[in-house]
Amino acid sequence: MDELLTAAPAEGTAGGARTEEAYRPAADALRTYRMVAALWIRSTMTYRASFALTLASSFCVTFFDFVVILLMFGQVRGLGGFSFAEVAFLYGTTGTAFGIADLTLGSLQRMGRRIRDGSLDVFLLRPAPLLAQVAADAFALRRLGRVLQGLMVLVWSLVLLRDEVAWSWGRALMVPWTVVCGAVIFMAVMVLGASALFWLQDAAEVTNSFTYGGNTLLQYPPTVFAQDLVKGVVFVVPLAFVNWLPALYVLGRPAPPGVPSWAAFASPLVALVCCGAAGLAWRAGVRSYRSTGS
Amino acid sequence: MLRLYATVAAGGFRRYATYRVATLAGLFTNTVFGFVFSYTYIALWAERPQLGGYSMADALAYVWIGQALITVCGMMGGGFEAELIERIRTGDIAVDLYRPADLQGWWCAANAGRAAYQLLGRGAVPLVIGAFAFRFTLPAGPAGWAAFLLAVALGSLVSFALWYLVAMSAFWLLDGQGVVQVAWLAGLFFSGMLLPLNVFPGALGEFARALPWAALLQVPADVYLGRYGDGPGLLRAYGFQLGWLAVLLAAGRAAQAAATRKVVVQGG
């Protein structure tokens, strides 16, 4: 994430007090992010009742996704050859990973409007990294509801799976590791999507189909989907590395046809590559930015 | 007077037609979700054929109707309530109330224009793509399509009445976010957007099918699938939609009257 946040060139402060060697872009970006986010949290807390309602509803809306799965399993014993506990495990891993990404970078979606009405200029004038500012803009703590809900399902699934899976240290460590890598992949996709907004301000919804759509897709076993679609999310948009491939390893199931078994361990590498691509795209986007001037 | 509302509706249509990239992006998203849900429904119906009385072809049609109507019938937000709430919050609503037109009628007309555009620009294409990809059930001839379109129009009006009522709450609460979120959740769950309401078990299913949100997607989809037959069954379906429409419009009107009588408009 540091790499992403520093992708925007930071301008020196007006006073020039900071020296070159003391200047640390990553720390600067994180500090900016923390400050802006804290500001928004304080502002949210002014309307406490509203905050409580929105937090609860953020929790519920993701819970509904899970209710669908519960309703489905009220009717059937397995889905695509996967048991309820296994589907819950898929749900929990992607839900938590996506929740973390959405909590930290969810505000990027709103950038299209800022580009259209010219208010992004204000951000560019401030002596702080642009991506950190935009990402923390209107920071919504209520999105924590999504993370909590995903975590709850994940823990529940692990309780259900405690006897079904041949646990080893490798498999056990793979679970938190999957969530972290998955979150980073989702974040990279969000930054990539936001970068596209520099050219197409109204295209924010396309990102949704990869983030929200990807999250929905990954809640279900890969065996449910057409093989071409599975190959697409392995090789084209590498969402399968968020949870499918590592989860298949944890559950002791074979990788999808045409995908090598070592791919289960490639998530960190894929996450890194995605971050690199997102960083480059963001840089290109900022360079080509032309203000509306209003 | 009627001409005024027609002009407002045309304005609503044109306003949304301006953002072509947004329409395309939305189209893309609806199509992606259509594919994802289609495969999960295929898995579900493969395990339990005739679940909820739907064949697999019916269930797939249901998925794509849902994606086509998502903005038309406002299952996940009416598309206008945020703007209306903002006008109430800032006090701009005072200008609207001065106009020689009814507030509810004005917004209803504008929303009808928006819905018409969303149906043409954003609803029709995913339906066609889905039909080619999955060969799902189609309505029985032109009469079936006409019956479906009427149900969609009524569903869209019910959606307006619902979201208008939600927006009215901002007169008292100012920050409408919480109420909007709760309404959004209820709509998402009870419209059948996540899973057809006739798959919901027992009492929960019956309860859900009696609520106004059933008029947004479940009823139009069942009209499309010809599950009401033609004649009395179909009339009952429309009657259900019209009944909720009347109740919700009246409630919105009452809230509006109470608000304009009692509430001090935000100045500034």
Interface residues (C-beta under 8 A of the other chain):
Chain A: Y47 A49 S50 L53 T54 S57 S58 C60 V61 F64 D65 V67 V68 L71 M72 G74 Q75 V76 R77 G78 L79 G80 L200 Q201 D202 A203 A204 E205 V206 N208 S209 F210 G213 T216 L217 Y220 V224 F225 A226 L229
Chain B: Y19 V21 A22 L24 A25 G26 F28 T29 V32 F33 F35 V36 F37 Y39 T40 I42 A43 L44 E47 R48 L51 D175 Q177 G178 V179 Q181 V182 W184 L185 L188 F189 L194 L195 V199 F200 P201
